[in-house]
Amino acid sequence: MKARVDHVGVVVASLERTGQFVRDVLGLELTLEPPPLPGGVNTAFYGEGARVELIQIADAQARERRLGDAEARVEHIALEVEDVLALIEQLKAKGVRFTTDEPVQVRENLVVWTVPDTSAGVMWQLFSRARP
């Protein structure tokens, strides 16, 4: 498997407040602010190369499940791979489980997330570009 670190996903209470810190204090430029995802999930990507993704969840219950009472927490590390479908089969054979039975399409990507208890305590977001 050849993979490239794409981003680190951080769930935040306030996209504006954390984004201001990332921009003004850490010096990372806002490079992408895509339209909201279903369910009121807003994201913003900062930096070049391996980026930082800030994730703000509008639904209070969903936000509580993913963030708890913290202001922010690292949620996942995303790897771009050539063929996520083949990688899923390889990882299943090694005992890795996923949060969904099948990859989901998120914008132009086919995406799956690992269950941390089966992947060395880390949630890995694995994705490849969807083929037309």
Backbone torsions as a table, in degrees:
resi	resn	phi	psi	omega
1	MET	NA	127.9	173.2
2	LYS	-107.1	126.5	-176.7
3	ALA	-134.3	158.0	178.4
4	ARG	-130.4	130.6	175.3
5	VAL	-67.8	121.9	179.9
6	ASP	-96.8	-48.2	-179.2
7	HIS	-163.8	166.0	170.5
8	VAL	-112.2	124.8	-178.3
9	GLY	-92.6	127.0	-179.6
10	VAL	-121.2	117.5	175.8
11	VAL	-78.7	131.5	-175.8
12	VAL	-129.1	154.2	175.2
13	ALA	-75.1	-35.3	-177.6
14	SER	-137.9	112.2	177.1
15	LEU	-60.1	-39.9	-178.4
16	GLU	-65.9	-49.5	-176.5
17	ARG	-66.4	-47.8	-179.2
18	THR	-69.1	-38.6	177.5
19	GLY	-60.7	-39.3	178.3
20	GLN	-62.3	-42.7	177.8
21	PHE	-62.7	-48.7	-178.4
22	VAL	-60.1	-40.0	-178.8
23	ARG	-76.0	-55.2	-170.2
24	ASP	-81.1	-31.3	-177.4
25	VAL	-97.6	-46.8	-178.3
26	LEU	-85.3	-19.1	176.5
27	GLY	80.3	19.1	177.2
28	LEU	-89.5	132.8	-179.9
29	GLU	-82.7	144.6	172.3
30	LEU	-67.7	119.1	-177.0
31	THR	-109.8	-19.7	-179.6
32	LEU	-158.7	129.8	174.2
33	GLU	-132.9	82.3	-175.1
34	PRO	-69.5	164.7	176.4
35	PRO	-59.3	155.2	180.0
36	PRO	-58.1	147.6	173.9
37	LEU	-84.7	165.5	176.1
38	PRO	-55.2	147.3	-179.5
39	GLY	84.0	9.7	176.6
40	GLY	74.1	30.9	177.7
41	VAL	-91.8	118.7	178.7
42	ASN	-106.3	139.7	179.8
43	THR	-131.6	155.1	174.6
44	ALA	-145.9	135.6	-178.6
45	PHE	-110.0	133.7	-179.5
46	TYR	-121.6	142.4	175.5
47	GLY	93.6	174.3	179.4
48	GLU	-116.9	159.3	-178.2
49	GLY	69.7	-125.2	173.6
50	ALA	-73.3	118.5	-171.6
51	ARG	-105.2	170.1	171.9
52	VAL	-106.4	124.5	176.8
53	GLU	-103.6	120.8	173.0
54	LEU	-94.8	135.0	-174.1
55	ILE	-125.4	117.3	176.6
56	GLN	-112.9	127.8	-175.6
57	ILE	-107.9	121.3	-175.5
58	ALA	-70.8	-41.4	-177.3
59	ASP	-69.6	121.9	-174.2
60	ALA	-60.0	-41.9	-179.1
61	GLN	-68.6	-42.0	178.2
62	ALA	-65.0	-40.3	178.3
63	ARG	-62.7	-43.4	179.5
64	GLU	-60.3	-41.9	179.6
65	ARG	-63.0	-39.0	-175.0
66	ARG	-91.5	-23.3	-173.5
67	LEU	-115.8	-26.6	-174.0
68	GLY	67.4	-142.3	-179.9
69	ASP	-100.5	11.3	179.3
70	ALA	-78.0	160.2	175.1
71	GLU	-79.2	-31.5	179.3
72	ALA	-161.9	154.2	172.8
73	ARG	-156.9	145.0	175.4
74	VAL	-68.1	127.0	-177.5
75	GLU	-104.6	-43.5	-175.8
76	HIS	-153.6	162.5	171.5
77	ILE	-117.4	127.2	-175.4
78	ALA	-101.3	131.6	175.9
79	LEU	-118.1	129.6	172.3
80	GLU	-89.2	129.2	-179.4
81	VAL	-125.5	162.9	-178.2
82	GLU	-69.8	-40.8	-175.5
83	ASP	-141.3	92.6	-176.0
84	VAL	-63.8	-32.7	-179.7
85	LEU	-64.3	-43.5	178.0
86	ALA	-67.3	-39.4	-179.7
87	LEU	-64.5	-39.1	178.2
88	ILE	-56.4	-46.5	-179.6
89	GLU	-63.3	-41.3	178.6
90	GLN	-62.7	-43.0	-177.7
91	LEU	-72.0	-37.5	176.0
92	LYS	-58.3	-39.9	179.7
93	ALA	-64.2	-20.0	178.9
94	LYS	-101.0	9.8	175.3
95	GLY	91.0	6.2	178.6
96	VAL	-79.4	134.3	175.4
97	ARG	-109.9	163.3	-175.9
98	PHE	-125.8	159.4	-177.3
99	THR	-74.6	-16.9	176.5
100	THR	-132.8	156.4	179.5
101	ASP	-70.6	-31.7	-178.9
102	GLU	-131.3	155.6	174.2
103	PRO	-61.7	152.1	176.7
104	VAL	-111.5	152.8	176.5
105	GLN	-89.8	123.9	174.8
106	VAL	-122.7	110.3	-172.3
107	ARG	52.8	-118.9	-176.2
108	GLU	-97.8	14.2	-174.3
109	ASN	-116.4	148.2	166.6
110	LEU	-94.6	123.3	-167.7
111	VAL	-130.2	144.3	171.9
112	VAL	-143.0	150.1	178.4
113	TRP	-120.0	140.1	178.2
114	THR	-82.9	154.8	172.0
115	VAL	-82.8	118.8	-173.4
116	PRO	-52.6	-37.7	-179.2
117	ASP	-61.6	-18.2	-178.9
118	THR	-108.5	1.9	-176.7
119	SER	-136.2	53.2	174.4
120	ALA	61.0	30.5	175.5
121	GLY	81.5	3.8	-177.6
122	VAL	-117.1	138.5	169.6
123	MET	-86.1	117.1	177.7
124	TRP	-102.8	128.8	171.2
125	GLN	-96.0	118.7	-179.2
126	LEU	-112.6	132.0	-177.9
127	PHE	-150.1	156.3	169.5
128	SER	-137.1	156.8	179.7
129	ARG	-64.2	132.4	178.7
130	ALA	-65.4	140.3	177.8
131	ARG	-89.8	136.0	-179.4
132	PRO	-65.1	NA	NA
